């Protein structure tokens, strides 16, 4: 499942996980992508179109397993082991200029240029919203009078 979304942009990876037939792991990976997207938006003010899934891999926890009994017919019992794993996801910002220069075909260059313009438009819209929120906070802070501590 991690191999499905490697080297994809974040919106493409979310779409891939939404329609994935693997119901055991896709909700967990989808939540990881969403958390990484939200963290990048909060800390670095990036929109999802500027992000790409750089690394995604699962590692085995090791010998730690949950053992449970599985009851069967005729009084038989079998052992079941529930295995665990850690999923690591690394999201990085896309360097659009480097990708445009690296493409040899013109249609691929045009596709990256379109993605860049769409990402910059969304980023500018996001910046404008943040500025509006900051101005409103300053107005509220200026209008409220804080009581002095005695």
Phi and psi in degrees as a GROMACS rama.xvg file:
@    title "Ramachandran Plot"
@    xaxis  label "Phi"
@    yaxis  label "Psi"
@TYPE xy
-66.489  -34.0988  UNK-2
-67.1661  -23.7762  UNK-3
-65.8779  -34.9954  UNK-4
-105.615  -2.37937  UNK-5
-62.7474  138.094  UNK-6
66.5464  20.0528  UNK-7
-103.091  155.337  UNK-8
-70.8152  161.787  UNK-9
-62.8098  -44.5127  UNK-10
-62.4018  -37.0093  UNK-11
-65.719  -40.0621  UNK-12
-66.6747  -39.8456  UNK-13
-62.6515  -41.9414  UNK-14
-64.5783  -40.4475  UNK-15
-63.0043  -42.3332  UNK-16
-73.176  -31.4883  UNK-17
-63.6958  -38.3996  UNK-18
-103.076  14.1607  UNK-19
-73.6282  141.294  UNK-20
-81.7775  -5.82017  UNK-21
-88.4871  97.4476  UNK-22
-81.2952  -13.4608  UNK-23
-73.7062  -44.0193  UNK-24
-109.212  -20.306  UNK-25
-63.3681  -37.6192  UNK-26
-63.6432  -34.8515  UNK-27
-68.3806  -44.3293  UNK-28
-67.532  -36.8066  UNK-29
-62.1166  -40.4388  UNK-30
-67.0258  -37.5855  UNK-31
-63.0945  -43.3544  UNK-32
-62.9572  -42.9815  UNK-33
-63.7759  -42.1331  UNK-34
-63.7235  -42.5459  UNK-35
-65.6177  -38.7252  UNK-36
-63.8  -45.5859  UNK-37
-66.4909  -38.7983  UNK-38
-65.8625  -39.6529  UNK-39
-66.1934  -35.336  UNK-40
-69.2982  -39.2962  UNK-41
-74.8557  -46.7904  UNK-42
-81.3487  -42.1656  UNK-43
-115.629  1.86428  UNK-44
57.8038  47.2587  UNK-45
-109.229  145.478  UNK-46
-93.4721  157.338  UNK-47
-59.0096  -27.2482  UNK-48
-70.3655  -13.7464  UNK-49
-93.4478  0.733456  UNK-50
-113.712  147.195  UNK-51
-132.298  145.151  UNK-52
-77.7493  106.319  UNK-53
-80.2929  -47.0241  UNK-54
-134.43  142.25  UNK-55
-152.575  117.914  UNK-56
-151.934  156.679  UNK-57
-114.274  137.627  UNK-58
-119.55  147.169  UNK-59
-75.9376  140.604  UNK-60
-71.5086  -27.8498  UNK-61
115.046  -135.371  UNK-62
-78.979  -8.36402  UNK-63
-75.4531  112.2  UNK-64
-139.266  154.59  UNK-65
-98.3557  123.184  UNK-66
-101.322  138.108  UNK-67
-144.404  157.666  UNK-68
-87.115  141.676  UNK-69
-116.45  115.394  UNK-70
-85.039  133.187  UNK-71
-125.407  -179.14  UNK-72
-70.5596  164.627  UNK-73
59.8867  26.7676  UNK-74
75.6361  16.2216  UNK-75
-89.9747  155.867  UNK-76
-135.41  140.024  UNK-77
-125.738  156.544  UNK-78
-94.7139  134.088  UNK-79
-116.63  140.226  UNK-80
-119.685  122.718  UNK-81
-93.0509  115.677  UNK-82
-89.4958  151.362  UNK-83
-121.536  157.359  UNK-84
-150.671  160.606  UNK-85
-108.176  133.632  UNK-86
-106.793  124.576  UNK-87
-108.51  131.709  UNK-88
-132.382  128.292  UNK-89
-123.031  123.23  UNK-90
-114.221  130.763  UNK-91
-126.419  161.1  UNK-92
-76.9879  141.988  UNK-93
-81.3869  133.882  UNK-94
-95.8677  92.2479  UNK-95
-63.4595  -40.4462  UNK-96
-62.0545  -41.1722  UNK-97
-65.4378  -39.6049  UNK-98
-69.1214  -37.2111  UNK-99
-66.1476  -41.8303  UNK-100
-67.6416  -31.2937  UNK-101
-77.4058  -16.5692  UNK-102
-82.481  138.773  UNK-103
-96.1943  -34.8588  UNK-104
-83.0746  143.15  UNK-105
-70.2907  -34.25  UNK-106
-67.7945  -32.52  UNK-107
-71.0313  -38.3816  UNK-108
-61.2712  -44.355  UNK-109
-63.3116  -37.1935  UNK-110
-63.9592  -43.062  UNK-111
-69.4431  -33.6174  UNK-112
-66.2993  -41.1124  UNK-113
-62.4465  -43.5728  UNK-114
-62.1044  -38.9268  UNK-115
-64.709  -45.5814  UNK-116
-65.6881  -38.6325  UNK-117
-65.5333  -42.3166  UNK-118
-66.1569  -41.0001  UNK-119
-67.2996  -35.9272  UNK-120
-65.1117  -44.12  UNK-121
-66.1714  -37.8882  UNK-122
-64.7376  -42.5079  UNK-123
-64.2128  -39.6008  UNK-124
-62.5626  -40.697  UNK-125
-64.4051  -42.0183  UNK-126
-62.1802  -42.3002  UNK-127
-62.588  -40.4557  UNK-128
-64.9423  -40.0794  UNK-129
-65.0977  -39.9646  UNK-130
-63.4464  -41.4029  UNK-131
-61.1095  -43.487  UNK-132
-64.6162  -41.2705  UNK-133
-63.6123  -40.683  UNK-134
-64.0535  -41.2506  UNK-135
-64.3047  -39.4081  UNK-136
-63.7022  -40.19  UNK-137
-64.855  -39.8928  UNK-138
-62.7792  -44.4503  UNK-139
-65.1334  -41.2957  UNK-140
-65.9336  -36.8616  UNK-141
-73.547  -31.7057  UNK-142
-80.5448  -27.4119  UNK-143
-85.4095  138.608  UNK-144
-105.174  120.114  UNK-145
-84.831  132.882  UNK-146
-69.835  142.104  UNK-147
-76.5842  142.993  UNK-148
-80.1806  134.143  UNK-149
